Amino acid sequence: MNVPWYIAAALWVALVLGFVPGARAAELTREDGYQLWLRYTPVEQPWRDRYASRAAGVVALGASPMVRAAVTELETGIAGLLGAAPRASTAATAVADGSIVLGTPASSAQIAARAGALKLAAAGPEGFVLQSTQWDGHGVTLIAANSDVGLLYGAFRYLALMQRREPITALDVHEAPHLKVRVLDHWDNPDRSVERGYAGQSIWDFWRLPGYVDPRYRDYARADASVGINGVVLNNVSASAVYLTPRWIAKLAALAAVMRPYGIRVYLSVPFNSPLDLGETKSGDPRDAAVIAWWHAKADEIYRAIPDFGGFLVKADSEGQPGPRDYHLTQAQGANMIAGALAPHGGVLMWRAFIYATQDSQDRVRQAFREFTPLDGQFAANVLVQIKNGPLDFQPREPAHPLFGAMPRTNEMLEVQLTKEYLGFSTHLVYLGALYAEVLRWDTFAHGAGSTVARVIDGSLDGHTLTGMAGVSNVGTDRDWTGSIFGQADWYAFGRLAWDPQSDPKQIAADWVSMTFSNDPAFVAPVVDMMLRSREAVVDYMTPLGLAHIMATGHHYGPGPWVSNLKRPEWNPVYYHHADRDGIGFDRTATGSNALADYAPEAARRLADATADDQKYLLWFHHVRWTDRLASGRTVWDELTYRYSRGVSTVRGMVRTWESLKSRVDPERFEETAAFLRQQQEEAQWWRDACIAYFQGQSGLPLAPGIAAPQRPLAWYEEQAYRYVPGRSQPFK
């Protein structure tokens, strides 16, 4: 019987949709961003025929939940890309020409025999090999690994090749993650609010758990696994002890069950004083036998419910959170007590180095360095000291944290922020892959040149095996997950760089664009260029020349360099720029706070050079006169106003670039991004004008020719107030 083409097409679409995990057919009729970079849309010729001959069947030599997840992903992807699902089997006798064979040495004698030739030892516990080879006389694609999770990662890598229209006929790919712990930190609260979240509510609906498990959780796990993320901290670092109660542990166990087939362990943020908060001990003192016993019993209880539980994350002695200081103890003493409860189970304690004390008169950026470096070598073997990328607080640009490389006998992990707390929230297109890579490439000079942050956190610099990188998640309940399509790129880039900190952010951006939008070079090249320019643009229109923390206070939305009336000095933006009639900048040289001394001598020498060509950190480390000449030939004042203006011009160019691509992208994602870019341009202008108006009032200097005056007087900018801002559970007062 001949079937009309439109019925055949409908049946094919239904087939493909039926293989999309966690998604309903109605949700895929338009491009709303839900599928992220896992868009398995039809491949055009001649690629379709080339791929079809190499993806006719899937033979999985194993049947664990992870292997089933890998097979399901391959079936989903190939059906979407090629229009027909591959034959699937678990029998080695089913191998034929064009099969994709998945297996480990434990599941296949043939793979065990080939382990040496495949160099599986180098793949470690999570890596994989993709190889075009022969199997019993048949030409196949082999996905081999030492573990089932490696097979899952290999399956995603194989599908990505087809998504990006890369050859798959002569594969010899060997990959292994450079870091052991690759974790997203969700700053989500029990009431579903998300601190510094700009993409809706928390995706964790704890009220309905464990009875109802939202299918979206599986799609979230798929996305994480596709870029190698292997851990999720489920709750806010400013934590509630309620998560440690039996009722909530059951909820955590339900989420862990969803994550497990995708190689993802769940972690929990816990308050240092948890047993005291719950009324189960009389103190939180880590020397108290009752407190020690409580933590051990609680860890035992959690691991009975969640055998692969990852461990705890602790924020202590910071922003009012309790910690070992309350008991006149060191950070190491406090950390080691909790780590001791996790150690018998193989659990990890991530101990944040964000020490921001309620009483400390020193330069804020020196607090963590002074508190932690004397403790080098004192932390337990299962403790990772989690260090923010810079010594302040996720600014558009900061120098790398001086703790990196300064504690050679301590496990150090990097913490970055995906959510754009200080970067215009979700409506500003700012590709953070460039920021992460800048930090990872920073040379600490801890052991001479080449002692990069990447080598510190991957353990190669000082011989550590417990390694990691954490990213503060930007995920919420918005259909596009991150509040904007381009926010997804930061999630993707984080995963790729946590897998391999040496990766090129430009290539990562190109891969993301190809998988998320189109493989058309006429689209990919300008969009990647726009993404790479976007990070420098936001630095220019917010905090050029090393300025920092001049955002409005509390919610951090919009400019506020004039704010000076808050209780503590370091709460005020004026504390960070020290602008007056004579000059601008924070003196952190020997004549000021001497924060330069926290860096290795060679790094400090370079940062001390106020005449450096790039001037990236000039005002971070130096208080300079407005009339000093810089490498550009401009005065400090003229350079500052030039860069503010350049930032706006760059965003204006991004708007034009996107508009020129209208015919090359679907209307839904085009219109949303176009609207956000126009908003970003307006807010970049606001930032530029407000800051120039304020700093001109301090300097008393005229604007250089060609630099436009602010559109409004300073008083207008100072009067702007915002009470209800996303990312805060309470209105800002």
Salt bridges, closest charged atoms under 4 A:
GLU27 OE2 - ARG24 NH2 2.19
GLU27 OE2 - ARG479 NH1 3.66
GLU31 OE2 - ARG39 NH2 2.66
GLU31 OE1 - ARG669 NH2 3.86
ASP32 OD2 - ARG479 NH2 3.00
GLU44 OE1 - ARG165 NH2 3.03
GLU73 OE2 - ARG222 NH2 2.74
ASP97 OD1 - HIS138 ND1 3.42
GLU126 OE2 - ARG182 NH2 2.88
GLU166 OE2 - ARG164 NE 2.79
ASP172 OD1 - HIS174 NE2 2.86
GLU175 OE2 - ARG157 NE 2.57
ASP188 OD2 - HIS186 ND1 3.60
ASP205 OD2 - ARG192 NH1 3.49
ASP205 OD2 - ARG208 NE 3.35
ASP219 OD1 - ARG222 NH1 3.21
ASP285 OD2 - ARG287 NH2 3.05
ASP300 OD1 - HIS345 NE2 2.76
GLU301 OE1 - LYS298 NZ 2.88
ASP308 OD2 - ARG260 NE 2.86
GLU319 OE1 - LYS315 NZ 2.58
ASP363 OD2 - ARG588 NE 2.73
GLU371 OE1 - ARG325 NH2 2.29
ASP376 OD2 - ARG409 NE 3.70
ASP393 OD1 - LYS388 NZ 2.51
GLU415 OE2 - ARG352 NH2 2.90
GLU421 OE2 - ARG196 NE 3.04
GLU421 OE2 - HIS556 ND1 2.96
GLU438 OE1 - ARG397 NH2 2.86
GLU438 OE2 - ARG535 NH2 3.04
GLU438 OE1 - LYS616 NZ 3.90
ASP462 OD1 - HIS447 NE2 2.62
ASP490 OD2 - LYS420 NZ 2.53
ASP500 OD1 - HIS178 NE2 3.45
ASP511 OD1 - ARG164 NE 3.42
ASP511 OD2 - ARG496 NH1 3.06
ASP520 OD2 - ARG664 NH1 2.54
ASP529 OD2 - ARG533 NE 2.90
GLU536 OE2 - ARG397 NH1 2.77
ASP540 OD2 - ARG646 NE 2.73
GLU570 OE2 - ARG568 NH2 2.30
ASP580 OD1 - HIS623 NE2 3.98
ASP598 OD1 - ARG366 NH2 2.73
GLU602 OE2 - ARG605 NH2 2.68
GLU602 OE2 - ARG606 NE 2.71
ASP628 OD1 - ARG625 NH2 3.00
GLU639 OE1 - ARG634 NH1 2.85
GLU639 OE2 - ARG643 NE 2.68
GLU659 OE2 - ARG678 NH1 3.49
ASP666 OD1 - ARG669 NE 2.80
GLU683 OE1 - HIS428 NE2 2.70
ASP689 OD1 - ARG688 NH1 2.72
